[in-house]
Amino acid sequence: MPDALSRLHRLKAPALAAVLALAAVAFAGAPKPTLAQGWVITFEDDFDGSSLDKSKWFTRYIYDNGKQDHLNDEKQRYRESGNHVFEDGVLNLVAKKPNSSGVYTSGMIRSRQTFRYGYFEARIKMPAGKGLWPAFWLNSDYDENGKLSWPPEIDIMEYVQNGVTEHPFMVHSNVALTKNVQGGEWLYRDPNFDQKWTFYNAREDLTKDWHVYGLLWDTDDTVTAYLDGKKLWQRTYRWLYPDGRQAGPAHILINLAVGGKWAGAGGIDNSKFPASLQVDYVRVCKRATNVQGQETCGRSEFAPK
């Protein structure tokens, strides 16, 4: 029996060797997995619940230990009394008529998670009404020493409706600068983007439909703003405090302000209240590194390639 088995093994050896050789060729010729392709999601909220996810969002500014409810001369105060309304997968930030003291209550969200670089995108429908001031922006959080300062700030979108200097086809977008610190050199401007007043002429009333507002903040310290995938402008921008120190990471804010010197220049149309800034989703992605990425940022149609 041992002799028979030995003869059988000897007969099979050449065939086995051939199979192994073919397998080695096939393996060597097979495409290797592609790494660092596209994007990976680092933050997302589709607002599919029935109430605001407090594990993701604050509802006030970071200042005054997270209790500040307005900036400068704005007339609204951010509250949670029916100011965050959910309907059909959409967050409505609701500004209500003024009380007897002339104060409006409104809604805002500020992300608990912070970021340094990435692609930021939100699908938003603007409210119509003179005196309203929706915004989607990035502001500095606490730095490593627990300190706050300003700037830096990146305004992905500001939509002021005052009927005097601002009109429904104009959307503002810009960076906040301190002399010779953050940079700010212009690298690109769309022909319909006004450099002096930093607004894009969309040639349509932006309250009439949903639009996607995006910002690419790249590791080479450039920022690029987009509207429905269209590149509006690109500038250099260093995320630094005025004294040149590295600023704390950025948090996301979306808010509906009311009035003040800019937005209220033509008065406030109280017939438009309650007014709702509608947000379908907020999403943040980063470039894929050493992992398999997605071609786009989530289900975005407009993320940069």
Residue, then its C-alpha position, 0 to 999 in steps of 0.5 A: m500500500p505505501d508503494a501505491l500511495s507514493r506512485l499516486h502522489r507522484l502522478k498528482a504532483p505535476a498537476l498540482a504544481a500547474v494549478l498552483a502556478l496558474a493561481a499565482v499568476a491570477f493573484a498577481g494580475a488581480p486588481k489591488p483594492t483602491l485606498a484613499q478614494g474620495w470621501v469618508i463621512t465624519f458627521e451627519d444628521d438627516f433630521d429624520g427623528s421627531s426632535l433635535d438630537k442633543s447628542k449632536w447639537f447645542t442650541r446657543y452660541i458657545y460664548d457665556n459658557g454656552k448660554q449666549d442667545h444672540l450676537n451684536d444687535e440682532k433682535q431674536r433670542y434663541r430658544e427651544s420653545g417650538n423653535h426646532v420643529f421636525e416634519d417629514g425629515v426636515l428641521n425647521l428653525v422657526a422664528k416667531k412674532p415678537n413678544s410685547s417687548g419686541v423680542y423675537t424667539s428663533g432657532m439655531i443649532r451648533s454642533r457638539q463635534t468639532f472639525r479641522y478640514g473637510y467638506f461641509e454641506a447642507r441642503i437648505k430652503m430659505p424663508a422669505g421675509k424682510g428682516l430675516w438673516p439665515a446663515f450656515w457657518l463655521n466658528s472657532d471652538y475652545d483651543e487646547n488651553g480652553k480659551l476662545s477668540w475670534p476670528p477665525e470664521i468661515d461663512i458658507m452662506e449668509y442670506v440677508q433680506n433687507g430690501v435695501t442693499e440685499h435682494p432675494f437673488m444675493v447670497h453672501s459667503n466669505v471668511a473673517l480676517t485679521k490683518n496679515v494673519q489668516g491670509g485671504e488671498w483670492l485664488y478664484r472668483d466666479p464672474n457673478f461673485d462680487q469681491k467687494w461685497t462678497f455676494y454671489n448673484a444667483r439670478e434667481d430668488l433663492t427662497k423659491d426652492w431648495h439649494v445645496y451650500g457647500l464648503l471645501w476646507d483643504t489641508d493646504d489652507t485653502v477654502t472653496a465655496y459652492l452653491d449646488g455644486k457650482k464653484l463660487w470662490q476660493r481663497t487661502y485661509r489659515w485657521l489662526y487667532p489674531d495673535g497667530r496661535q492655532a485656533g481651536p477646531a471649528h464647530i458648525l452653526i445654522n441659525l435664523a437671525v432677525g433684524g439688526k443694523w444689516a438685516g433690519a435696514g429696511g425694517i422687519d416684515n412681521s407678516k412673514f412670521p412665523a418664518s422657517l429656515q428649513v434644513d434637510y441634512v448636514r453632512v461633513c466628510k474628509r478625504a479618505t486616507n488608508v481606508q476605502g472611501q466613497e466617490t462622493c460625500g454620502r448621497s451628495e450630488f455635489a461633493p468635489k471629486 
